[in-house]
Amino acid sequence: MKINRVIVIVLDSVGIGELPDAAEFGDIGSHTLGNIARVVGGLNLPNLEALGLANIAALPGLTPQLQPTAVYGKMAEVSPGKDTT
């Protein structure tokens, strides 16, 4: 399959689950996007839902897609610790 175009969407500072070193920094349970979704009673993001956002982590209001329209994932910081405090 030939791919002519790649679009990368980076939601900077929008955490979607804790990193493996979360306990070292008091961040157990970190899930910024999930917590926002819970507080507002669920998200309504049909385009990001279709792309596969809810396939990364459980998000109230969004359904994981069996055939998302994109390849999805989350990144982990390479340097140890937090990038912001």
PyMOL Python script that loads the backbone (N, CA, C, O; Angstrom):
from pymol import cmd

cmd.read_pdbstr("""\
ATOM      1  N   MET A   1       0.839  -1.173   0.000  1.00  0.00           N
ATOM      2  CA  MET A   1       0.000   0.000   0.000  1.00  0.00           C
ATOM      3  C   MET A   1       0.888   1.242   0.000  1.00  0.00           C
ATOM      4  O   MET A   1       1.766   1.388   0.851  1.00  0.00           O
ATOM      5  N   LYS A   2       0.657   2.112  -0.939  1.00  0.00           N
ATOM      6  CA  LYS A   2       1.396   3.366  -1.021  1.00  0.00           C
ATOM      7  C   LYS A   2       0.687   4.417  -0.180  1.00  0.00           C
ATOM      8  O   LYS A   2      -0.529   4.584  -0.277  1.00  0.00           O
ATOM      9  N   ILE A   3       1.445   5.120   0.639  1.00  0.00           N
ATOM     10  CA  ILE A   3       0.899   6.190   1.471  1.00  0.00           C
ATOM     11  C   ILE A   3       1.441   7.511   0.947  1.00  0.00           C
ATOM     12  O   ILE A   3       2.652   7.732   0.934  1.00  0.00           O
ATOM     13  N   ASN A   4       0.545   8.385   0.517  1.00  0.00           N
ATOM     14  CA  ASN A   4       0.950   9.673  -0.041  1.00  0.00           C
ATOM     15  C   ASN A   4       1.059  10.774   0.993  1.00  0.00           C
ATOM     16  O   ASN A   4       1.766  11.760   0.785  1.00  0.00           O
ATOM     17  N   ARG A   5       0.364  10.610   2.107  1.00  0.00           N
ATOM     18  CA  ARG A   5       0.330  11.682   3.088  1.00  0.00           C
ATOM     19  C   ARG A   5       0.192  11.092   4.486  1.00  0.00           C
ATOM     20  O   ARG A   5      -0.548  10.134   4.707  1.00  0.00           O
ATOM     21  N   VAL A   6       0.913  11.679   5.410  1.00  0.00           N
ATOM     22  CA  VAL A   6       0.805  11.300   6.818  1.00  0.00           C
ATOM     23  C   VAL A   6       0.532  12.568   7.609  1.00  0.00           C
ATOM     24  O   VAL A   6       1.225  13.572   7.446  1.00  0.00           O
ATOM     25  N   ILE A   7      -0.472  12.521   8.460  1.00  0.00           N
ATOM     26  CA  ILE A   7      -0.786  13.645   9.341  1.00  0.00           C
ATOM     27  C   ILE A   7      -0.622  13.157  10.770  1.00  0.00           C
ATOM     28  O   ILE A   7      -1.224  12.157  11.162  1.00  0.00           O
ATOM     29  N   VAL A   8       0.182  13.852  11.541  1.00  0.00           N
ATOM     30  CA  VAL A   8       0.399  13.501  12.943  1.00  0.00           C
ATOM     31  C   VAL A   8      -0.315  14.532  13.800  1.00  0.00           C
ATOM     32  O   VAL A   8      -0.072  15.731  13.668  1.00  0.00           O
ATOM     33  N   ILE A   9      -1.194  14.068  14.677  1.00  0.00           N
ATOM     34  CA  ILE A   9      -1.900  14.953  15.600  1.00  0.00           C
ATOM     35  C   ILE A   9      -1.292  14.746  16.976  1.00  0.00           C
ATOM     36  O   ILE A   9      -1.345  13.646  17.525  1.00  0.00           O
ATOM     37  N   VAL A  10      -0.719  15.797  17.530  1.00  0.00           N
ATOM     38  CA  VAL A  10      -0.138  15.735  18.870  1.00  0.00           C
ATOM     39  C   VAL A  10      -0.997  16.597  19.785  1.00  0.00           C
ATOM     40  O   VAL A  10      -1.118  17.805  19.582  1.00  0.00           O
ATOM     41  N   LEU A  11      -1.586  15.972  20.786  1.00  0.00           N
ATOM     42  CA  LEU A  11      -2.375  16.707  21.778  1.00  0.00           C
ATOM     43  C   LEU A  11      -1.457  16.950  22.972  1.00  0.00           C
ATOM     44  O   LEU A  11      -1.500  16.217  23.960  1.00  0.00           O
ATOM     45  N   ASP A  12      -0.628  17.986  22.871  1.00  0.00           N
ATOM     46  CA  ASP A  12       0.382  18.267  23.888  1.00  0.00           C
ATOM     47  C   ASP A  12      -0.262  18.547  25.236  1.00  0.00           C
ATOM     48  O   ASP A  12      -1.235  19.295  25.325  1.00  0.00           O
ATOM     49  N   SER A  13       0.278  17.951  26.272  1.00  0.00           N
ATOM     50  CA  SER A  13      -0.191  18.091  27.659  1.00  0.00           C
ATOM     51  C   SER A  13      -1.558  17.468  27.891  1.00  0.00           C
ATOM     52  O   SER A  13      -2.187  17.735  28.915  1.00  0.00           O
ATOM     53  N   VAL A  14      -2.030  16.646  26.966  1.00  0.00           N
ATOM     54  CA  VAL A  14      -3.290  15.931  27.154  1.00  0.00           C
ATOM     55  C   VAL A  14      -2.926  14.490  27.492  1.00  0.00           C
ATOM     56  O   VAL A  14      -2.814  13.640  26.608  1.00  0.00           O
ATOM     57  N   GLY A  15      -2.741  14.227  28.788  1.00  0.00           N
ATOM     58  CA  GLY A  15      -2.361  12.884  29.221  1.00  0.00           C
ATOM     59  C   GLY A  15      -3.478  11.885  28.999  1.00  0.00           C
ATOM     60  O   GLY A  15      -4.652  12.192  29.205  1.00  0.00           O
ATOM     61  N   ILE A  16      -3.105  10.692  28.577  1.00  0.00           N
ATOM     62  CA  ILE A  16      -4.089   9.628  28.359  1.00  0.00           C
ATOM     63  C   ILE A  16      -3.563   8.356  29.020  1.00  0.00           C
ATOM     64  O   ILE A  16      -3.249   7.370  28.354  1.00  0.00           O
ATOM     65  N   GLY A  17      -3.478   8.409  30.328  1.00  0.00           N
ATOM     66  CA  GLY A  17      -2.987   7.273  31.111  1.00  0.00           C
ATOM     67  C   GLY A  17      -1.603   7.537  31.662  1.00  0.00           C
ATOM     68  O   GLY A  17      -0.823   8.309  31.106  1.00  0.00           O
ATOM     69  N   GLU A  18      -1.322   6.876  32.765  1.00  0.00           N
ATOM     70  CA  GLU A  18      -0.035   7.083  33.433  1.00  0.00           C
ATOM     71  C   GLU A  18       1.093   6.357  32.711  1.00  0.00           C
ATOM     72  O   GLU A  18       0.867   5.398  31.972  1.00  0.00           O
ATOM     73  N   LEU A  19       2.311   6.836  32.942  1.00  0.00           N
ATOM     74  CA  LEU A  19       3.501   6.185  32.420  1.00  0.00           C
ATOM     75  C   LEU A  19       3.996   5.151  33.427  1.00  0.00           C
ATOM     76  O   LEU A  19       3.598   5.185  34.592  1.00  0.00           O
ATOM     77  N   PRO A  20       4.852   4.242  32.996  1.00  0.00           N
ATOM     78  CA  PRO A  20       5.344   3.207  33.916  1.00  0.00           C
ATOM     79  C   PRO A  20       6.050   3.753  35.159  1.00  0.00           C
ATOM     80  O   PRO A  20       6.056   3.089  36.195  1.00  0.00           O
ATOM     81  N   ASP A  21       6.645   4.949  35.078  1.00  0.00           N
ATOM     82  CA  ASP A  21       7.345   5.510  36.242  1.00  0.00           C
ATOM     83  C   ASP A  21       6.462   6.440  37.074  1.00  0.00           C
ATOM     84  O   ASP A  21       6.982   7.224  37.868  1.00  0.00           O
ATOM     85  N   ALA A  22       5.154   6.371  36.913  1.00  0.00           N
ATOM     86  CA  ALA A  22       4.231   7.283  37.603  1.00  0.00           C
ATOM     87  C   ALA A  22       4.383   7.256  39.117  1.00  0.00           C
ATOM     88  O   ALA A  22       4.273   8.301  39.759  1.00  0.00           O
ATOM     89  N   ALA A  23       4.629   6.109  39.693  1.00  0.00           N
ATOM     90  CA  ALA A  23       4.748   5.991  41.154  1.00  0.00           C
ATOM     91  C   ALA A  23       5.920   6.803  41.692  1.00  0.00           C
ATOM     92  O   ALA A  23       5.864   7.304  42.815  1.00  0.00           O
ATOM     93  N   GLU A  24       6.967   6.935  40.907  1.00  0.00           N
ATOM     94  CA  GLU A  24       8.151   7.679  41.347  1.00  0.00           C
ATOM     95  C   GLU A  24       7.883   9.177  41.478  1.00  0.00           C
ATOM     96  O   GLU A  24       8.660   9.887  42.116  1.00  0.00           O
ATOM     97  N   PHE A  25       6.810   9.661  40.891  1.00  0.00           N
ATOM     98  CA  PHE A  25       6.529  11.092  40.872  1.00  0.00           C
ATOM     99  C   PHE A  25       5.160  11.439  41.442  1.00  0.00           C
ATOM    100  O   PHE A  25       4.675  12.556  41.259  1.00  0.00           O
ATOM    101  N   GLY A  26       4.534  10.485  42.133  1.00  0.00           N
ATOM    102  CA  GLY A  26       3.225  10.741  42.724  1.00  0.00           C
ATOM    103  C   GLY A  26       2.125  10.885  41.694  1.00  0.00           C
ATOM    104  O   GLY A  26       1.148  11.600  41.920  1.00  0.00           O
ATOM    105  N   ASP A  27       2.274  10.214  40.572  1.00  0.00           N
ATOM    106  CA  ASP A  27       1.322  10.367  39.474  1.00  0.00           C
ATOM    107  C   ASP A  27       0.481   9.123  39.201  1.00  0.00           C
ATOM    108  O   ASP A  27      -0.051   8.967  38.102  1.00  0.00           O
ATOM    109  N   ILE A  28       0.357   8.243  40.182  1.00  0.00           N
ATOM    110  CA  ILE A  28      -0.468   7.050  39.987  1.00  0.00           C
ATOM    111  C   ILE A  28      -1.897   7.488  39.645  1.00  0.00           C
ATOM    112  O   ILE A  28      -2.456   8.366  40.304  1.00  0.00           O
ATOM    113  N   GLY A  29      -2.468   6.886  38.636  1.00  0.00           N
ATOM    114  CA  GLY A  29      -3.834   7.213  38.232  1.00  0.00           C
ATOM    115  C   GLY A  29      -3.942   8.399  37.287  1.00  0.00           C
ATOM    116  O   GLY A  29      -5.047   8.823  36.950  1.00  0.00           O
ATOM    117  N   SER A  30      -2.809   8.937  36.855  1.00  0.00           N
ATOM    118  CA  SER A  30      -2.843  10.076  35.925  1.00  0.00           C
ATOM    119  C   SER A  30      -3.564   9.685  34.645  1.00  0.00           C
ATOM    120  O   SER A  30      -3.265   8.654  34.042  1.00  0.00           O
ATOM    121  N   HIS A  31      -4.500  10.501  34.243  1.00  0.00           N
ATOM    122  CA  HIS A  31      -5.262  10.253  33.012  1.00  0.00           C
ATOM    123  C   HIS A  31      -6.070  11.526  32.749  1.00  0.00           C
ATOM    124  O   HIS A  31      -7.290  11.546  32.913  1.00  0.00           O
ATOM    125  N   THR A  32      -5.372  12.586  32.341  1.00  0.00           N
ATOM    126  CA  THR A  32      -5.989  13.898  32.172  1.00  0.00           C
ATOM    127  C   THR A  32      -7.243  13.843  31.309  1.00  0.00           C
ATOM    128  O   THR A  32      -8.296  14.339  31.712  1.00  0.00           O
ATOM    129  N   LEU A  33      -7.141  13.254  30.145  1.00  0.00           N
ATOM    130  CA  LEU A  33      -8.290  13.226  29.239  1.00  0.00           C
ATOM    131  C   LEU A  33      -9.436  12.400  29.823  1.00  0.00           C
ATOM    132  O   LEU A  33     -10.600  12.781  29.702  1.00  0.00           O
ATOM    133  N   GLY A  34      -9.112  11.281  30.449  1.00  0.00           N
ATOM    134  CA  GLY A  34     -10.142  10.455  31.076  1.00  0.00           C
ATOM    135  C   GLY A  34     -10.823  11.157  32.231  1.00  0.00           C
ATOM    136  O   GLY A  34     -12.035  11.039  32.406  1.00  0.00           O
ATOM    137  N   ASN A  35     -10.046  11.893  33.025  1.00  0.00           N
ATOM    138  CA  ASN A  35     -10.631  12.631  34.149  1.00  0.00           C
ATOM    139  C   ASN A  35     -11.520  13.772  33.663  1.00  0.00           C
ATOM    140  O   ASN A  35     -12.573  14.025  34.249  1.00  0.00           O
ATOM    141  N   ILE A  36     -11.119  14.451  32.618  1.00  0.00           N
ATOM    142  CA  ILE A  36     -11.965  15.503  32.041  1.00  0.00           C
ATOM    143  C   ILE A  36     -13.270  14.888  31.542  1.00  0.00           C
ATOM    144  O   ILE A  36     -14.350  15.423  31.794  1.00  0.00           O
ATOM    145  N   ALA A  37     -13.167  13.772  30.839  1.00  0.00           N
ATOM    146  CA  ALA A  37     -14.358  13.099  30.308  1.00  0.00           C
ATOM    147  C   ALA A  37     -15.307  12.709  31.434  1.00  0.00           C
ATOM    148  O   ALA A  37     -16.523  12.854  31.306  1.00  0.00           O
ATOM    149  N   ARG A  38     -14.759  12.219  32.524  1.00  0.00           N
ATOM    150  CA  ARG A  38     -15.585  11.804  33.665  1.00  0.00           C
ATOM    151  C   ARG A  38     -16.290  13.004  34.282  1.00  0.00           C
ATOM    152  O   ARG A  38     -17.485  12.935  34.570  1.00  0.00           O
ATOM    153  N   VAL A  39     -15.570  14.100  34.487  1.00  0.00           N
ATOM    154  CA  VAL A  39     -16.125  15.286  35.149  1.00  0.00           C
ATOM    155  C   VAL A  39     -17.229  15.942  34.313  1.00  0.00           C
ATOM    156  O   VAL A  39     -18.218  16.425  34.863  1.00  0.00           O
ATOM    157  N   VAL A  40     -17.062  15.958  32.997  1.00  0.00           N
ATOM    158  CA  VAL A  40     -18.066  16.613  32.144  1.00  0.00           C
ATOM    159  C   VAL A  40     -19.179  15.662  31.701  1.00  0.00           C
ATOM    160  O   VAL A  40     -20.054  16.050  30.926  1.00  0.00           O
ATOM    161  N   GLY A  41     -19.149  14.439  32.180  1.00  0.00           N
ATOM    162  CA  GLY A  41     -20.205  13.484  31.838  1.00  0.00           C
ATOM    163  C   GLY A  41     -20.027  12.805  30.495  1.00  0.00           C
ATOM    164  O   GLY A  41     -20.998  12.344  29.895  1.00  0.00           O
ATOM    165  N   GLY A  42     -18.802  12.741  30.023  1.00  0.00           N
ATOM    166  CA  GLY A  42     -18.500  12.068  28.756  1.00  0.00           C
ATOM    167  C   GLY A  42     -18.116  13.049  27.669  1.00  0.00           C
ATOM    168  O   GLY A  42     -18.550  14.201  27.662  1.00  0.00           O
ATOM    169  N   LEU A  43     -17.302  12.574  26.762  1.00  0.00           N
ATOM    170  CA  LEU A  43     -16.835  13.401  25.652  1.00  0.00           C
ATOM    171  C   LEU A  43     -17.701  13.186  24.416  1.00  0.00           C
ATOM    172  O   LEU A  43     -18.301  12.125  24.242  1.00  0.00           O
ATOM    173  N   ASN A  44     -17.760  14.193  23.570  1.00  0.00           N
ATOM    174  CA  ASN A  44     -18.429  14.096  22.278  1.00  0.00           C
ATOM    175  C   ASN A  44     -17.428  14.571  21.230  1.00  0.00           C
ATOM    176  O   ASN A  44     -17.413  15.743  20.853  1.00  0.00           O
ATOM    177  N   LEU A  45     -16.601  13.652  20.772  1.00  0.00           N
ATOM    178  CA  LEU A  45     -15.548  13.958  19.808  1.00  0.00           C
ATOM    179  C   LEU A  45     -15.633  12.959  18.653  1.00  0.00           C
ATOM    180  O   LEU A  45     -14.773  12.087  18.528  1.00  0.00           O
ATOM    181  N   PRO A  46     -16.658  13.076  17.812  1.00  0.00           N
ATOM    182  CA  PRO A  46     -16.892  12.045  16.797  1.00  0.00           C
ATOM    183  C   PRO A  46     -15.726  11.810  15.835  1.00  0.00           C
ATOM    184  O   PRO A  46     -15.476  10.671  15.441  1.00  0.00           O
ATOM    185  N   ASN A  47     -15.020  12.855  15.458  1.00  0.00           N
ATOM    186  CA  ASN A  47     -13.906  12.665  14.524  1.00  0.00           C
ATOM    187  C   ASN A  47     -12.738  11.942  15.182  1.00  0.00           C
ATOM    188  O   ASN A  47     -12.172  11.019  14.595  1.00  0.00           O
ATOM    189  N   LEU A  48     -12.369  12.354  16.405  1.00  0.00           N
ATOM    190  CA  LEU A  48     -11.289  11.664  17.109  1.00  0.00           C
ATOM    191  C   LEU A  48     -11.703  10.250  17.502  1.00  0.00           C
ATOM    192  O   LEU A  48     -10.872   9.342  17.534  1.00  0.00           O
ATOM    193  N   GLU A  49     -12.987  10.064  17.800  1.00  0.00           N
ATOM    194  CA  GLU A  49     -13.502   8.727  18.100  1.00  0.00           C
ATOM    195  C   GLU A  49     -13.335   7.820  16.875  1.00  0.00           C
ATOM    196  O   GLU A  49     -12.872   6.686  17.001  1.00  0.00           O
ATOM    197  N   ALA A  50     -13.707   8.312  15.701  1.00  0.00           N
ATOM    198  CA  ALA A  50     -13.577   7.528  14.467  1.00  0.00           C
ATOM    199  C   ALA A  50     -12.118   7.212  14.153  1.00  0.00           C
ATOM    200  O   ALA A  50     -11.813   6.156  13.600  1.00  0.00           O
ATOM    201  N   LEU A  51     -11.217   8.132  14.506  1.00  0.00           N
ATOM    202  CA  LEU A  51      -9.791   7.898  14.283  1.00  0.00           C
ATOM    203  C   LEU A  51      -9.234   6.823  15.211  1.00  0.00           C
ATOM    204  O   LEU A  51      -8.201   6.225  14.909  1.00  0.00           O
ATOM    205  N   GLY A  52      -9.907   6.568  16.341  1.00  0.00           N
ATOM    206  CA  GLY A  52      -9.459   5.520  17.254  1.00  0.00           C
ATOM    207  C   GLY A  52      -9.002   6.012  18.610  1.00  0.00           C
ATOM    208  O   GLY A  52      -8.309   5.279  19.316  1.00  0.00           O
ATOM    209  N   LEU A  53      -9.363   7.227  19.004  1.00  0.00           N
ATOM    210  CA  LEU A  53      -8.912   7.764  20.288  1.00  0.00           C
ATOM    211  C   LEU A  53      -9.266   6.847  21.457  1.00  0.00           C
ATOM    212  O   LEU A  53      -8.443   6.647  22.350  1.00  0.00           O
ATOM    213  N   ALA A  54     -10.467   6.293  21.464  1.00  0.00           N
ATOM    214  CA  ALA A  54     -10.889   5.432  22.578  1.00  0.00           C
ATOM    215  C   ALA A  54     -10.253   4.046  22.520  1.00  0.00           C
ATOM    216  O   ALA A  54     -10.467   3.235  23.420  1.00  0.00           O
ATOM    217  N   ASN A  55      -9.482   3.765  21.485  1.00  0.00           N
ATOM    218  CA  ASN A  55      -8.740   2.512  21.421  1.00  0.00           C
ATOM    219  C   ASN A  55      -7.452   2.599  22.241  1.00  0.00           C
ATOM    220  O   ASN A  55      -6.845   1.572  22.547  1.00  0.00           O
ATOM    221  N   ILE A  56      -7.037   3.794  22.594  1.00  0.00           N
ATOM    222  CA  ILE A  56      -5.826   3.983  23.389  1.00  0.00           C
ATOM    223  C   ILE A  56      -6.124   3.734  24.856  1.00  0.00           C
ATOM    224  O   ILE A  56      -5.362   3.048  25.538  1.00  0.00           O
ATOM    225  N   ALA A  57      -7.223   4.283  25.345  1.00  0.00           N
ATOM    226  CA  ALA A  57      -7.620   4.139  26.753  1.00  0.00           C
ATOM    227  C   ALA A  57      -9.125   4.361  26.850  1.00  0.00           C
ATOM    228  O   ALA A  57      -9.731   4.981  25.977  1.00  0.00           O
ATOM    229  N   ALA A  58      -9.715   3.847  27.921  1.00  0.00           N
ATOM    230  CA  ALA A  58     -11.151   4.039  28.149  1.00  0.00           C
ATOM    231  C   ALA A  58     -11.452   5.516  28.364  1.00  0.00           C
ATOM    232  O   ALA A  58     -10.805   6.181  29.173  1.00  0.00           O
ATOM    233  N   LEU A  59     -12.436   6.019  27.635  1.00  0.00           N
ATOM    234  CA  LEU A  59     -12.839   7.416  27.745  1.00  0.00           C
ATOM    235  C   LEU A  59     -14.359   7.486  27.761  1.00  0.00           C
ATOM    236  O   LEU A  59     -15.000   7.130  26.772  1.00  0.00           O
ATOM    237  N   PRO A  60     -14.951   7.937  28.867  1.00  0.00           N
ATOM    238  CA  PRO A  60     -16.410   8.052  28.930  1.00  0.00           C
ATOM    239  C   PRO A  60     -16.958   8.869  27.763  1.00  0.00           C
ATOM    240  O   PRO A  60     -16.451   9.948  27.456  1.00  0.00           O
ATOM    241  N   GLY A  61     -17.990   8.347  27.124  1.00  0.00           N
ATOM    242  CA  GLY A  61     -18.618   9.022  25.998  1.00  0.00           C
ATOM    243  C   GLY A  61     -18.099   8.575  24.642  1.00  0.00           C
ATOM    244  O   GLY A  61     -18.739   8.829  23.622  1.00  0.00           O
ATOM    245  N   LEU A  62     -16.947   7.910  24.616  1.00  0.00           N
ATOM    246  CA  LEU A  62     -16.370   7.454  23.352  1.00  0.00           C
ATOM    247  C   LEU A  62     -16.326   5.932  23.314  1.00  0.00           C
ATOM    248  O   LEU A  62     -16.147   5.277  24.341  1.00  0.00           O
ATOM    249  N   THR A  63     -16.491   5.384  22.122  1.00  0.00           N
ATOM    250  CA  THR A  63     -16.491   3.940  21.930  1.00  0.00           C
ATOM    251  C   THR A  63     -15.252   3.527  21.139  1.00  0.00           C
ATOM    252  O   THR A  63     -14.951   4.133  20.111  1.00  0.00           O
ATOM    253  N   PRO A  64     -14.529   2.504  21.601  1.00  0.00           N
ATOM    254  CA  PRO A  64     -13.416   1.990  20.794  1.00  0.00           C
ATOM    255  C   PRO A  64     -13.928   1.534  19.425  1.00  0.00           C
ATOM    256  O   PRO A  64     -15.039   1.018  19.308  1.00  0.00           O
ATOM    257  N   GLN A  65     -13.121   1.727  18.415  1.00  0.00           N
ATOM    258  CA  GLN A  65     -13.513   1.407  17.044  1.00  0.00           C
ATOM    259  C   GLN A  65     -12.890   0.085  16.597  1.00  0.00           C
ATOM    260  O   GLN A  65     -11.690  -0.132  16.763  1.00  0.00           O
ATOM    261  N   LEU A  66     -13.713  -0.792  16.031  1.00  0.00           N
ATOM    262  CA  LEU A  66     -13.198  -2.046  15.491  1.00  0.00           C
ATOM    263  C   LEU A  66     -12.363  -1.797  14.240  1.00  0.00           C
ATOM    264  O   LEU A  66     -11.388  -2.506  13.987  1.00  0.00           O
ATOM    265  N   GLN A  67     -12.741  -0.804  13.470  1.00  0.00           N
ATOM    266  CA  GLN A  67     -12.000  -0.435  12.264  1.00  0.00           C
ATOM    267  C   GLN A  67     -11.789   1.077  12.253  1.00  0.00           C
ATOM    268  O   GLN A  67     -12.466   1.794  11.516  1.00  0.00           O
ATOM    269  N   PRO A  68     -10.844   1.568  13.073  1.00  0.00           N
ATOM    270  CA  PRO A  68     -10.608   3.016  13.104  1.00  0.00           C
ATOM    271  C   PRO A  68     -10.123   3.509  11.743  1.00  0.00           C
ATOM    272  O   PRO A  68      -9.557   2.757  10.950  1.00  0.00           O
ATOM    273  N   THR A  69     -10.363   4.782  11.503  1.00  0.00           N
ATOM    274  CA  THR A  69      -9.967   5.371  10.222  1.00  0.00           C
ATOM    275  C   THR A  69      -8.519   5.843  10.223  1.00  0.00           C
ATOM    276  O   THR A  69      -8.071   6.467   9.260  1.00  0.00           O
ATOM    277  N   ALA A  70      -7.786   5.553  11.289  1.00  0.00           N
ATOM    278  CA  ALA A  70      -6.392   5.974  11.387  1.00  0.00           C
ATOM    279  C   ALA A  70      -5.610   4.960  12.211  1.00  0.00           C
ATOM    280  O   ALA A  70      -6.174   4.059  12.832  1.00  0.00           O
ATOM    281  N   VAL A  71      -4.321   5.134  12.195  1.00  0.00           N
ATOM    282  CA  VAL A  71      -3.441   4.397  13.093  1.00  0.00           C
ATOM    283  C   VAL A  71      -3.279   5.288  14.313  1.00  0.00           C
ATOM    284  O   VAL A  71      -3.082   6.494  14.171  1.00  0.00           O
ATOM    285  N   TYR A  72      -3.358   4.726  15.495  1.00  0.00           N
ATOM    286  CA  TYR A  72      -3.372   5.524  16.712  1.00  0.00           C
ATOM    287  C   TYR A  72      -2.322   5.020  17.690  1.00  0.00           C
ATOM    288  O   TYR A  72      -1.808   3.911  17.548  1.00  0.00           O
ATOM    289  N   GLY A  73      -2.013   5.836  18.673  1.00  0.00           N
ATOM    290  CA  GLY A  73      -1.077   5.432  19.714  1.00  0.00           C
ATOM    291  C   GLY A  73      -0.848   6.559  20.686  1.00  0.00           C
ATOM    292  O   GLY A  73      -1.390   7.654  20.537  1.00  0.00           O
ATOM    293  N   LYS A  74      -0.036   6.275  21.685  1.00  0.00           N
ATOM    294  CA  LYS A  74       0.358   7.326  22.620  1.00  0.00           C
ATOM    295  C   LYS A  74       1.860   7.265  22.788  1.00  0.00           C
ATOM    296  O   LYS A  74       2.479   6.213  22.620  1.00  0.00           O
ATOM    297  N   MET A  75       2.433   8.396  23.117  1.00  0.00           N
ATOM    298  CA  MET A  75       3.880   8.479  23.267  1.00  0.00           C
ATOM    299  C   MET A  75       4.237   8.571  24.740  1.00  0.00           C
ATOM    300  O   MET A  75       3.461   9.064  25.558  1.00  0.00           O
ATOM    301  N   ALA A  76       5.418   8.089  25.055  1.00  0.00           N
ATOM    302  CA  ALA A  76       5.950   8.198  26.408  1.00  0.00           C
ATOM    303  C   ALA A  76       7.228   9.028  26.344  1.00  0.00           C
ATOM    304  O   ALA A  76       8.043   8.880  25.433  1.00  0.00           O
ATOM    305  N   GLU A  77       7.378   9.882  27.310  1.00  0.00           N
ATOM    306  CA  GLU A  77       8.575  10.713  27.372  1.00  0.00           C
ATOM    307  C   GLU A  77       9.809   9.834  27.549  1.00  0.00           C
ATOM    308  O   GLU A  77       9.783   8.874  28.319  1.00  0.00           O
ATOM    309  N   VAL A  78      10.880  10.155  26.845  1.00  0.00           N
ATOM    310  CA  VAL A  78      12.104   9.367  26.913  1.00  0.00           C
ATOM    311  C   VAL A  78      12.921   9.735  28.144  1.00  0.00           C
ATOM    312  O   VAL A  78      13.495   8.858  28.790  1.00  0.00           O
ATOM    313  N   SER A  79      12.980  11.016  28.474  1.00  0.00           N
ATOM    314  CA  SER A  79      13.771  11.428  29.633  1.00  0.00           C
ATOM    315  C   SER A  79      13.036  11.047  30.913  1.00  0.00           C
ATOM    316  O   SER A  79      11.806  11.059  30.951  1.00  0.00           O
ATOM    317  N   PRO A  80      13.786  10.707  31.962  1.00  0.00           N
ATOM    318  CA  PRO A  80      13.122  10.346  33.217  1.00  0.00           C
ATOM    319  C   PRO A  80      12.477  11.566  33.869  1.00  0.00           C
ATOM    320  O   PRO A  80      12.983  12.683  33.758  1.00  0.00           O
ATOM    321  N   GLY A  81      11.371  11.343  34.540  1.00  0.00           N
ATOM    322  CA  GLY A  81      10.716  12.435  35.263  1.00  0.00           C
ATOM    323  C   GLY A  81       9.663  13.125  34.433  1.00  0.00           C
ATOM    324  O   GLY A  81       9.217  12.623  33.402  1.00  0.00           O
ATOM    325  N   LYS A  82       9.279  14.289  34.911  1.00  0.00           N
ATOM    326  CA  LYS A  82       8.221  15.064  34.266  1.00  0.00           C
ATOM    327  C   LYS A  82       8.828  16.146  33.390  1.00  0.00           C
ATOM    328  O   LYS A  82       9.946  16.605  33.627  1.00  0.00           O
ATOM    329  N   ASP A  83       8.075  16.545  32.374  1.00  0.00           N
ATOM    330  CA  ASP A  83       8.529  17.688  31.586  1.00  0.00           C
ATOM    331  C   ASP A  83       7.979  18.985  32.164  1.00  0.00           C
ATOM    332  O   ASP A  83       8.486  20.067  31.867  1.00  0.00           O
ATOM    333  N   THR A  84       6.934  18.876  32.999  1.00  0.00           N
ATOM    334  CA  THR A  84       6.389  20.038  33.700  1.00  0.00           C
ATOM    335  C   THR A  84       6.087  19.638  35.135  1.00  0.00           C
ATOM    336  O   THR A  84       5.873  18.461  35.423  1.00  0.00           O
ATOM    337  N   THR A  85       6.071  20.600  36.021  1.00  0.00           N
ATOM    338  CA  THR A  85       5.735  20.304  37.426  1.00  0.00           C
ATOM    339  C   THR A  85       4.701  21.290  37.910  1.00  0.00           C
ATOM    340  O   THR A  85       4.276  21.222  39.064  1.00  0.00           O
TER     341      THR A  85
END
""", "prot")
cmd.dss("prot")
cmd.show_as("cartoon", "prot")
cmd.util.cbc("prot")
cmd.orient("prot")
